[in-house]
Amino acid sequence: MVKSDIIIVKNFHGVFCLNLVNEIFENKYKIIDILGKGGMSTVYLAKDIKLQKFWAIKEVSNNINDTSKLKVDLLAETNILKKLDHPALPRIVDIIKRDESLYIVMDFIDGVSLDKFIHKNGAINEKVVLDWAKQICDVLSYLHSQKPNPIIYRDMKPGNLMLTQNGKIKLIDFGIAREYKKEVSKDTTYIGTRGYAAPEQYGDCQSDARTDIYSFGVTLYHMLTGKGPNDPPFELKPVRELNSSLSEGIEHIIEKSTRQDPSLRYQNVDEMLYDIKNIHKLNSKYKKQLVKKYIKVAASACLFIFSVFLIISGVLGIKSDSANEYNNIIENGSKQNGDKAVEYFKQAVDKNSSNPKAYIKIIDTYLENGEYDQSIDFIETNLNNKQSELLKDNELLFKIGMAYFDDESYAKAYQYFNKIKGADISISEPLKYYKPVANALSKVDLQNKDKIVSSITQLEKYIDSRSDVDYKVESYITLAELYRDNPQIFPQNTDKEIGVLEKASSVSANKNNAILYGQLGQAYFDKASESKIEQDKYNFYLNKALDSYKNSIQMGSKISNTYCKLGLIYKYLGNTAESKNTFQKETQLFSDDYKGYMEMALLEYDSQQSAAPETRNYSEFVKYYNSTVSKKYNENDVDFMTLKQEYNDLKNQGVIK
């Protein structure tokens, strides 16, 4: 570390820590700023002077005042984190011991802690909280399933949850996490955050997964009400008493999670996640409907039997002229694109529901247009419940498997791939590569990581070897999505995603693929977000994204998101005029979509905020805000939440009516 005037500070535990700001630490890291301070540690923002990459360095001091009753293991957090590999957890890349302190170098998370987010925005919309809750369940389930000993986090609270720029939740600060061991009767350390800590954390028994569930429940309460357990009324009241618009289901989940007796809580995170995913089933209205449904079971069964009879009768009644008509419909549909083609193919299904050909065509059309949700909806509505010869057709089984594969439902994909028997080479060859990938990715255990990497590497080599250009482009797009959605397997996943999409671009014969360039634009946009702190790289990747999105539009992209991202890129590059033009065009082309109006409102707000106070006029802002809320908007959208907050602030200040 370069010597200079070093400031020594003392925190409230009596721990003396060095203020390292502006120092070159270990001849490797430039200390830029203090990110935060806690009872026993200080976290710095640092930059690797060779790699020019930003890191967080946590300084933990062992020099604790003798009056403290805390039992601190300096290496506890390090020993836990270095064994873990999950996208919601920071990675440790270096450990340095100096004098009385330990310095842990880990991922820098560019985002805001949820306690600060709540402080600024107040209570959070239930739909947003449920989305975040699923992410938190995922990482807690990962921790609790560690072998040989589960990891108990023990300090769940909004201050230890980070919301990234991409709307993802990250769990930080493993200072008091511990391994659960069956042979141990009690915890080694009696600490936690008062109000969030479970009752057993202050007793003599050992904490377990249910301890984290208690703290998680209190955290959900804080998010939904805007009130922490240490705020008036200093107790956890039923959330619907504080906000009647909240669902009965979320009230039940919080009440069950925060019971004093651990045996009365959810016994594991998977139980809690099931209720979160099926929250509507916890409402009294649903339960009443369920009772009515049971009453109608007998009638429904009769109706079903009659329907099956009609279907069988229809199949047996198809004549040769009907078969010709069926083939003509398929042929006409093949001359169309998108929704028009699907319309024809659905007519063919109506004509002959036992022929797999039209089903294959419909799934193919959806997948070619990147409409994965529609393909899954079609499959689950028309095929999943069919116990017929249809699901013995190898080509149809493969297409269904690929639809689930593209939708990242790998267990389902593997299930259908596994049903394929005795297929010809056109199916058996790609199946040889996709099936092991689906199988590997369907397993949550990341100890299987090497197998996953190997199977995906083999898949990429297989795609490289193919001569069919259309197949290669479509497969590279699928592979890119696979890299994008598995950062826990591929640390440099965005680079890999860009790599295979550039391959697709290079082999594409006519370059006329709007979906490809739209996805490439998104990949470069994500790369720019990762490089946000380094201005040159940030601008470089934004410009690459800009070019890709412009290509996508030039090739006829009919996706609102393409225009939205293009407008945002112009905005981030400081080109307000082009940003405004793009968003205006979006409102013209996609008049039912709220996003163009929302972004216009945000631009107008920024414009007025930067103007002299006496010249500010928010009439255009109000106009675009009203247009936004008149559409079907997404309450989970962070930009929409920002817009709503800005509107309410201006209204509360009396600036607008």
Phi, psi and omega in degrees: 000131179295131182280139174197194178287110182258127180271132177255129180240155181240126180266183189286353174267004182080018181268128178270124181235150177276140171269105190267003185304133181076004177273156168261108187269126179057029180057023186225322187244126173272118180278120188261317185198167173267122179276329181181161178229142176233190182297322186238007186208163172229137180247128182249151167270126183228159179232128176292118188289341177268311184277347181057037180246144182271140178224163169256133177244120180260119177264118179245122183263142177264359184272072185264138179309135183300337181286347180289138180262005182285141175257111189246129173251109184305324186270000185303308182298316182298313182297329178283308187295326185293343179267351188259152180212095182211140184298341180267005181241143177288144176270146173265129182244346181199147177227125184232130178249126179222125177052240183264009186234156175243136181244119183251118180265122184219174179305137171272126180259115181274099182185197181231141178289149184293333177294321177290322179298316180292320179301322182279319189255348183079200181303143185257144180305140185300320180298320178295315181298320180296322177297314178295322182299322178297320178295319180293319176302319182299314182285325177294319178299320178298314181296315184288345181261009180295144179246144000279346184238126176300150176263124176257121188287311171073002180219041179291125177192161182303328181293342179255013176242126180254136174259115183280172179298335181267011178079016179264151179262133176239140179259125184237171174063087178261028185302328181241015176294156181210164174271137175275125180235126184301327185281354181260133185269339182210165179287158178273342185223131183258069182224160179173183179262119184303135182099321178264330182292141179288155181306323183293344178289346179253007180248200184259358182271169183274137176285151178217195184304327182292337175295314178295326180296321177300308182297324178297317179298318178295321179296318176299319178302314181298315181299315188281332183255342185078002181244128176277169181294343180259011175260156175306136012270020175061031175203161178270102178272158173307127190299333181286346172288331180269331180212100186293345181282347179289153185282157174298325183298314182292327177296318179297316182299315181293317181299317181290323182293329190254023176291145183296321181274117182304330183290345180262355178276179166301137184275345174203166184293327181298322176299316181294318180297322179301315179294324179296317181289334182243040187299330180297334181287347181270355181274145184298326181298317180296318182297322178294319179296325181296319178298315179298323181297317180297324180297327185268005186301314183300315180296319180297320180299317179297317180297320180297314180300319179295320180296316179300318179301317180296319180297313180298319179298320180296318181297315182292338185271359183288126180259174182296324179292328177292323178296320178296319179297319178302312181295325178295320179297317179300315181297317179295321178296324181294341179275351183258176177233156171054226185299326181296317179296314180301322179302314178296313184296327178291328174297321179295320177299317178298326182289318181212094185284354181262357180266123184288345189303312183292323178299316180299317181298318181296312180298316178303314182298315179299315183294320179298330181263009178069020182265070187292321180298318180295322180295319180292318178301316180297314181299313186287337177277323190249343188233324189301329183261007182274119175258078186216184178296338181307314184276019170251357180279118186298321181294319179294317178301319180294318180296319178297316178301318180292326177297315178292325178298312179296333179273004179068017175267076192291326178296318178294318179301313180298322180302316181283321177302323185289342180278347184284124181230133174061037181284155176285175190296332181296337178254317184296329182292303177295328180302325181301334182257321182286324184299311179295328177295313179299318180296315182294317183285343179284347180265127184289332186294113182282359172292346178275011189303315182300321180294320180296311181300316181297315183292324179288324176299317178296322178297316180297320178296321179296315179298318178303325186280346183286148180261341180289109186298313181300319179297317181298314182299312180298320181289322177297322178297316177298316180296321179299319179295325179295316176296316183301320189269005181229060180295336180289340178266320183240097183305324178260048190295326181294321177298319179293320178300313179298319181302312182285330176291324175293326174299314180300319179296321184288330182267344182298124188297310185252002179060009186266072182223093184298323181295316179302310184286333173295319179290323178295321176300317180295321180296315178293326177297317177296321179296321177298318180298323178292335185256020191303325185285336181260101192302317182298312180294319179303311180293322180301310182289329175297319179292324176296318178296320179302311180299318182294316179294322177297319176299317181299317179292319179298329180273006173097024179303131179247030183253126181302322184299329180298313179294321181298313181294321179299315178298321179295320180296314176304319180298313182292333178276359177087008180265078185297323182298312180292325177300314180297316179301318182293315180294324177296320178295323178298319179294330179284318183281327184232067188294340180270353182269132184285340192296318180299316178295320180299314181292326175297320178296317180296320177298316182295322178298312179300320181298315181288325180295329181275350180278163177298138184309321184287346182256359185291135179221112187263017183296318178294321177302312180297320180300311181289328176297313180297323177295322180298308185286349176280347179265175175277098185260164180258111182293342179281347183292121182298322178296322178294320178298320178296314180300315181298319179296317180298317179298314181295322178299313180296323180292316180295330179279353181080012180287323177234161181261000000 
